[in-house]
Amino acid sequence: MDKQAQDKLKEQAGVKAASLVKSGMKLGVGTGSTVAYLIAELGRRKKEEGLELAAIATTSSRSKKQLEDQGFMVTELAAIDQLDLTIDGADRLATNFDGIKGGGGALTMEKNVAINSKRVMWIVDESKLVDRLGGFPLPVEVLPVSCEQNFRRFQAEGLKPAWRMAGNQRFVTHYGNYLIDLKVDPIPVPHSLAAYLDQTVGVVEHGLFLDMCDEVIIAHTSGAIEDRQ
Ligand code: 5RP
């Protein structure tokens, strides 16, 4: 699929998801190019239909700026007891709704917002669908203090680590950490890998989002917009 066609599908998924948002909701808003379409449509609904959210939290400074430009007041997640709904993109989506996220590097905040939501909805174009998780490097956010040891340990475990780069520098996350992308593909047992990463000292968060998503909006090249729950 070429980029223009994919962007069109991303827009359709974002617009459909925005139509499911109701005034009075406490909403979590993720990060990425699909989410950018969601925010644009939320802004349109605010101006033209009077959509008013009770609270809105987001997962990156990019989304925060776009939301503020649309007239929304963004609140820190810590100040909200629980979000009603979080809408986010995903890099890969398996048939059981498990996903890989973090292509944009915002995985830590994305997971925090997701687990503090009553419902989680992902918006994707059909190119993100996979039978088994894989087809995309798995991001792992690591503390700089022990990142070299983490990298060597991942190498020894056969997880094929690569530093995420921004030009010729290491990519630095919002929290001042580095990202290691694991090129293990497909991921044989996602829950085992998640458990291993969860208990590895120095790992802040990883991009395996398992048992978290409740609903997905999928835009297909056929023109169908599927709402799968
Ligand atoms: C950022 C993410 C994004 O949700 C994911 O990368 C999808 O992005 P896009 O909508 O641009 O394809 O996880 O960390």
Boltz pocket constraint, residues with backbone or C-beta under 6 A from the ligand:
constraints:
  - pocket:
      binder: B
      contacts: [[A, 10], [A, 30], [A, 31], [A, 32], [A, 33], [A, 34], [A, 35], [A, 88], [A, 89], [A, 90], [A, 91], [A, 100], [A, 101], [A, 102], [A, 103], [A, 104], [A, 105], [A, 106], [A, 107], [A, 110], [A, 123]]
      max_distance: 6.0
